[in-house]
Amino acid sequence: MREAIFLVLSLSLAACATTGPSVLQGVPDFPEPAHISASVPDGFDAIWWLTRASPDFSFSEIFIVSDGEATRAAISNGGYDAAPAHWNRGVLFTSTRQGGWDLWFADDNGELSRLPEPVNSPASECCSVVLPDGNFLFSSDRGGDWSIYEAVIVTDGYEVRPLAGSVNSEHGEWPSYVSPDGTLLLFSSIRPNGVGGDDIYVSQLGREGWNRPCLLPEPVNQRGYEDGASIVNGQLIWSARPPETGAVSRIYTWPGHLALSACGASP
């Protein structure tokens, strides 16, 4: 699972359709074993967040990256901070700074606040993804299994409900991307039909909610661990930890139409 506030990162999203996925260029290598992932807010192609986590996800930091150099962001406090998402002129992110996993907000002045109930609960919450209408998705184990919920802004706070449709299961779901038009969802899950470990799935929005998800094919999903998928400028980017790399993960890129076509979807 899935990480000054903004990070500016000049990256090459070029990928070769004939040779398969490429390692995303411009991301610094960390000397110690680490799980890394990158995300980009809608409409800000040059603004990136990079998260580095320990292999067991007990520790995570959000970094600012510029010219290939990584600097820890001010919102990281030395514990677990991850999965940032641009929202309401600030950043939604996951943090354990008050104990369990909760969703927090950093405004444009850097002021931090823990989101109130019913978004946060006595259970754990993580992995927020902002929808085009300003509402957002997140994952929580409040029902016993990790599932995706939608937080809807109402007059007196938030209304939280399970994600409509056929995405949630008993095997865990963690969202990472919703398309700008709100019709395509990427998420990771640990399902029996997967390739190995966490795998990346896609779902398209239908009349009754989100349709039955489709497992992205190899070479996106492999025998290791994949998560944190998003689409930038038509390219699929995701974090993967193949078995041969041990505890070290890398960020990969591949043309989105190649990655999604087997599932009847397009970037």
N, C-alpha and C positions, 0 to 999 in steps of 0.2 A: 504494500500500500504506500499508499502514496502519502519537493517541494513545493539611511535613505531607504524606500520601499521598493522602487522599481529597479530593474536591472536592464542595462542597455547592452545588447550583445549582437555583434555583427557576425552573422552565420551564413554559411553557404548551404542552401537547400537543394543544390543540384544532386540528382540521383540518376543512376544509369539503369534504364529499363531492361537492358540485356544481361547485366551482371547481378541484378538483385539489389537489395538494400545496401546503403552506404552508411558509414559512421558519420554522424553530423559533425561538420568541421567548425572550429572556433570554440569548442567546449574544452576547458582545461582538464588534464588528467589529475586526479587526486592520488597522492602517494599511498594512502592506506585503502584497504577494501572499502568500497562505498557503493551504495545504490544511488544513481543520479537520474533526475528527470527534469524536463524543461516544459514551460507552458508560455503561451502568449495570449494576452487579452484581445478580444474582438476589436478590430480596427486599429491596432497598434502593432504593425508588423515589425517594428524595430525595438519594441520593449519586451524583454524576456525576464522570466524568473527561473533560476536554477536551484534545485533542491538536492542536497547531498544527505543521505541517511546511512546509518550503520546497517550492516547486513541483516540484523534482526529487528530493525526499525525501532530500537529503543532510544535512538538519538537521531536528530535531524536538524539541519540548518538551511535557511534560505540565503542565497548568495546574490550579490551584484557582480556581473561579469562584464569586463570591458577590455578589449585588446588581448583576449586570452588569459587575463588575470582575474582571479576570483577573490572577492572581498565579502565577508559576512555582512548581511543586511542588518540594519538597526533593529528590526522587529524580532530578530532571533536572539534568544536570551540564554543560550547554552544548554537548553533541554531538547524538547521535540517541537519543531516548528516546520510546517510543510504545506504543500498543496495550495499555493496562493492563487487567487482569482480576482481580477479587476472588477470592482463593484462600487457603485455609488460614490465615485471620485475617490475611492480608497481601495483597500485590499481585504478580501475575506481569506482566512487561512486557518489551518488546523494547528492547535497548540495544546500542550499538556502543562502549561504554566500554573494552573490551579489544580493539578492532580491528573484527572482523566483526560481523554481526548475530547476536546470541545472545539467549536467554531468561534473564532475571534474576528474582530474587524479593526483595521488600522485606517483612520481617516487621513485626509490629505495633509494634516498637520502632524501626523505620527502618533496621535492619541489612540490608545488601545482600549477596547471594550469587549467583554465576553457577551455573545449574543444571548438574549434571554430565552426562557422556555416559551413556547414548546419547541423551539429549534434545538437548543441544548436540553439535555435530559440527564437523569442519573446514570444512563447508559453512556455509550461512546458515540461521538460524531466526528466525521472527517470528510475531506474530499469534496468541497463545494465547487459547483459549476454553474455559472450565471446564464440564465435564459434571456432571450431577446427582449422580453417584456419587463425585465428587472427582477423577476422572481428568481429563485435558484434551486438547484438540486443538491443533495448531499447524501452521504451514506451514514447509516446508524445501525447499531445492533440492539436497539430498544425493543424489538420484537423477538429477540432470541437469535436471529441470524442477521448478518450484515445485509441490508437492503437499501434501495434508493428511495428517498423521500423528496417531495417537492415542498418548498417553503414559499407560501404566497403572502405577500404583504397586504395587510388589511388595516382598517382604521386604527385599531388599538394594538397593533403588533403584527403577529404572524399567525397564519393557519398552516399547519403541517399535515400532509396526507401522503400515504404510500403512492409511489409512482403508478399512474394509470397504465393498464395494458399488461403485457406478458413478459416484461423484463425480469422482475424479481423472482427469485427461487430460494430454495433452502441452502444453496451453495455459496452465497455471498456475492454481492455486486458493489463495485466502486466506480462512480462516474468520473470521466476525465475530459469530455468535450461534448458540446452541443453546437451544431452548425448555426451560422448567423441567422438563417431563416427558421430555426427551431424545429427542423424536421428530421435531423439525423443525430443519433446519440452514439458515442463510443464509451465503452466501459470495460473494466476487467472483472473476471469471475473465475472461480475455481470449480469447474463443472466436470462431471464424469466424462463428457464427450470432448474434453479439451486435449491439447497436445502434451501439456505438462506444466505443473505449477499454475500460476496466474496466467490467463490467456486474455486476448483482446477480442471483444465482440462488438457488433454493430446492430443497431435497431433503427427502424424508420417509423416515423409517426403516422398512425392511421386514424380512422374515424373513431375507434374505441380506445384510443391511447397508443402506447408504444407497441409495435408489432413484435412477434416472436424473434428473438435475437439470432444472429448468424455469426458463427465462429470465423474470424478472418483466417484465410489459408496460410500455409507456409509459402514464402519464407518469413512472413510476419510472426506468426506463432510457431515456436519450436519447442524443444524438450526442456527449455529452461524456464525463465520467469519473464513475462512481458506485462507492462502496464503503462499508464500515463500517456495514452495515445491522444493526439490531436491532429488537426489539419491546418496547415499554414501555406498559403499561396498554392493550393492544389496538391501539396505534398503531405503525406502521412508521416508524422514523427512519433516515435515511441521509445520507451526505455526497455532494454532487454538485458538479461543476465544469462547468457548461454552457459551450459555446464562446463565448457572448456575454459571459461574465464574465472572459475571459482566464485568468489564473493564480489567480483567487480562487474558492474553493469556499464553499458554505454548507451548513448542515444543514437537511434538509427533513423534514416529517412528513405522513402520510396514513393514514387508517383502514386497519388491517391487513387487514380482511376484503376491502376493495376491491383492495388490492395483491396479495393471495395467491389470490383466488378463481379467477382465470384459470388458475392452476396446480393447482387442486383441493386447495388447502391452506387452513388457517384459523389465525389467531393463537392 
